[in-house]
Amino acid sequence: MTRIVRRPGAFVCGIDAAMDVIGGKWKVLILWALNEKTCRFGELRRAVPGVTEKVLSSHLKELEDDGIVHREVYAEVPPRVEYSLTPLGLSLNAALEPLGAWGRDHIYRGAEGAGAEAAVEPVAGLGKR
């Protein structure tokens, strides 16, 4: 059973509580990568370019403590560890989908014509689902 650790402090609203879980530059990108498939640490690091090993490790631990990510350790030599989303993590990603849609619309707002959208580089985590 997953142990969920609540951070201290009172939240002003639901958005405040959600941002406490997903706050930071990398957590939503980690969630999006794990939405695609179960990953080992190295796979996640490649899927989230720019994140350091220290930050990735720290964020995975926090997401695990919040019940969003499941860490599976296999008793093999060498040891194998895989990360996946829990049902709570899947529901969080579903809640983030409208935000991703808003972000896509915001990026492409003002672009004229269908060809203008292709000129804008896709942003990781904001791809169409």
C-alpha positions in Angstrom: 0.0 0.0 0.0 1.3 3.5 -0.9 2.1 5.8 2.0 0.8 9.3 1.3 2.7 12.1 3.1 0.7 15.3 3.5 2.8 18.5 3.6 2.1 20.8 6.5 0.2 24.0 6.1 -3.3 25.0 5.3 -4.4 25.4 1.7 -6.4 28.3 0.5 -8.2 26.3 -2.2 -8.0 23.2 -4.3 -5.7 24.8 -6.8 -3.3 25.6 -4.0 -3.3 22.0 -2.9 -2.8 20.7 -6.5 0.0 23.2 -7.1 1.7 21.9 -3.9 1.8 18.5 -5.5 2.8 19.5 -9.1 4.7 22.7 -8.4 8.1 23.2 -10.1 9.4 23.1 -13.6 9.8 19.3 -14.0 7.0 17.5 -12.2 4.3 17.9 -14.9 6.8 16.8 -17.5 7.6 13.7 -15.4 3.9 13.0 -15.1 3.4 13.4 -18.8 6.3 11.0 -19.6 4.9 8.4 -17.2 1.5 8.8 -18.8 3.0 7.3 -21.9 4.6 4.2 -20.3 6.3 2.8 -17.2 9.9 4.0 -17.2 13.2 3.3 -15.6 15.2 6.2 -14.2 17.4 6.6 -17.2 14.4 6.5 -19.6 12.8 9.2 -17.6 15.9 11.3 -17.6 16.0 11.1 -21.4 12.3 11.8 -21.7 12.7 15.0 -19.7 15.7 16.7 -21.3 17.4 19.2 -19.1 16.5 17.7 -15.7 19.4 16.8 -13.5 19.7 13.4 -11.8 19.4 15.0 -8.4 16.3 16.9 -9.2 14.7 14.0 -11.0 15.4 11.7 -8.0 14.0 14.3 -5.6 10.8 14.9 -7.6 10.2 11.2 -8.0 10.5 10.7 -4.2 8.1 13.6 -3.6 5.6 12.3 -6.2 5.9 8.8 -4.6 5.3 10.3 -1.1 2.2 12.1 -2.5 0.8 8.8 -3.9 1.1 9.9 -7.5 4.0 7.7 -8.6 4.6 4.0 -7.8 8.2 2.8 -7.5 8.7 -0.9 -8.2 12.0 -2.5 -7.2 12.7 -5.9 -8.8 15.0 -8.3 -6.9 17.4 -8.9 -9.8 21.1 -8.5 -10.3 21.7 -5.7 -11.2 18.6 -4.3 -9.4 15.9 -2.9 -11.7 13.6 0.0 -10.6 10.6 1.1 -12.6 8.3 4.1 -12.1 4.6 4.2 -13.1 1.6 6.3 -12.3 -0.8 5.2 -9.6 -4.6 5.6 -10.1 -4.3 8.9 -8.3 -1.5 9.9 -10.7 -3.6 9.0 -13.7 -6.5 11.1 -12.4 -4.1 14.0 -11.9 -2.9 13.7 -15.5 -6.6 13.7 -16.6 -7.1 16.9 -14.6 -4.0 18.4 -16.3 -5.3 17.7 -19.9 -7.5 20.9 -20.0 -4.5 22.9 -18.8 -2.4 21.4 -21.6 -5.2 22.3 -24.1 -5.3 25.9 -22.8 -1.5 26.1 -23.1 -1.6 24.9 -26.8 -4.3 27.5 -27.5 -2.3 30.2 -25.8 0.9 29.3 -27.8 -0.9 29.3 -31.1 -3.2 32.3 -30.3 -2.8 35.0 -32.9 -1.2 32.6 -35.5 -2.8 33.2 -38.8 -3.6 30.3 -41.1 -3.1 26.6 -40.6 0.6 26.8 -41.7 1.5 29.2 -38.9 0.8 26.5 -36.2 3.4 24.3 -37.8 6.0 27.1 -37.5 5.8 27.1 -33.7 7.9 24.4 -32.0 5.9 21.9 -29.9 6.4 22.3 -26.2 7.1 19.1 -24.2 4.1 18.2 -22.1 1.7 20.2 -24.3 1.4 17.7 -27.1 -2.0 16.6 -28.3 -3.4 13.6 -26.5 
